[in-house]
Amino acid sequence: MTFVSIYKQYFIITVSHTTVGSCAVSPDGDRIYVTNQNSKQLVTLSRDGKVISSLTVPALGSKALLPGLHVTDSGQVLLCGYSPGTIVQVDRDGRQRLAEVITKDVTCPTSVYYSKHTGSIIVGMLNNNDITVFQAVLE
């Protein structure tokens, strides 16, 4: 694969008092999700950088590690943040926690991904040489 140099910067979004830990974009490109470990928040922005919502998510835990953030094809947001060992599902607008997806067998999660092809949640954890795959159960 060859990468081409970027010659023109599209735009810069500045979110006041936010330290960007991780970021992701919704499948339709309408939402930008940014984690702020200092305030343990998920900040949801519109495409032009306006704040849609801020949601405090205690699972964003440690300031020393970047939180895992993934947006599924259906627009659901998955977050993990090292401590306390949970994966949190948030709605498309970043206003509401929908569920704690996984708590058992998860220790210090640092990355998360949902595969619609296999119906599984893939989790990477700190101090663990394994990538753990969980079968997603829809309720």
N, C-alpha and C positions, 0 to 999 in steps of 0.2 A: 504494500500500500504506500502511496506517495502522498505527502501532505504539501499543500500549496501555502505559501506565505500569505498572511492576511494583510492587505494593504490599507484598508479603511476600517476604522473603528465605527461600529454602528451607533452605540451610545453607552453612557455610563450611568448606572443607577447607584445613587448614594442613599443608604438607609441610615438615618441619624441614630447614633448611639448603638449601632449593631456591628458586632464582629462576625463576619461570615465564617461559619464553620464548614458547612456543606451547602450546596445548592442543587436544585433540580428544576426541570421545566415540565409542565403538563403536556400530554400528548398533542393537544391542539395548539399549544404555544401561548395560551391566554394567561397562564399563571406561572409565576416564578416563586419557588419555595426556597427560603433561606433559613438555616438554623443559626441561632445565637446561643452559644454555650454559656456565656456570662450570665444571661438572664433566663436561661433554660427555655427559650421560646422558639417556636416555629413562626416565621413571619411570611405571610403570603402577599405577593405583589402582583399587580396587573402587568401586562406586557409593557406599559409605559412607565413602570416603576412606582405607581401609587400603591400605598399600603392598603390592602383589602382587609387583613386581619392579623392579629398577633395572638398566639395561643401558648400558654405556659405548659410545658411538658416536662415534669420532673425527671423522666427517664433520660433526658439529655445529659444528666449526670456530670461526669468528669470534664474539667476544663483542659485537661492534658491531652485528651484524645478527640479527634474529629468524630462527630456523630454520623451514623449511617443514615442515608436518606434515599428513598426510591419512590418514584411515581409509577403506578401501574398503568397499563393500557387503558383501563377504565377510569383513570383519574384519581384513584385512591392513593393516599400518601402513607408510606410506611417509614417509621423512624426507629432508630435504636441509638443508645448513647452510653454504652459501657456499663452504666449502673442504673438501676438495680437489676439488670438482666432481663429486660422485657423488650418486646417489639410492639410498638403502638401504631394503630391504624387511625388515620385522621381523614375527615371528609375533604372534598375537592376544594372548598373555600378556606380550609385551614381554621375553621371556627370551632369545630367540635371533635373531641376524641370519640371514635366509634367503638374501639375495642382494644384490649390488650391481647394481641394475637398469640404470642408465645411467651411463656414464663418458665415452663419446665425444660430442663436440659439446656438452658441458655445461660452462659456465664460470660460476662464482659463482652457483649456483642459490639462489633465495630462496623459491620456492613450488612446490608439486607437487600434482597432482590426477590421479586415475585415473578415466576414463569407461568404465563397463561398456557403455554404449550404442554407443560407437565403438571400444572396445578400444584406447584410446590413453592415453598418459601425457602430460599437459600440464605444461610447466615454464616458470616465469618466472625470468629471470636478471638480476642486477645489471648496470647499465651497458649494457643491451641493450633496444632499443625493441621487440623481437619477443617473442612468446610462442611457444615451440617445441613442436611436437606430434610425439610419437614413437609409432609403431605398436607396441603391446605384443606380444611374441612369448612365448607360453606354452611352457615346457619341461617 
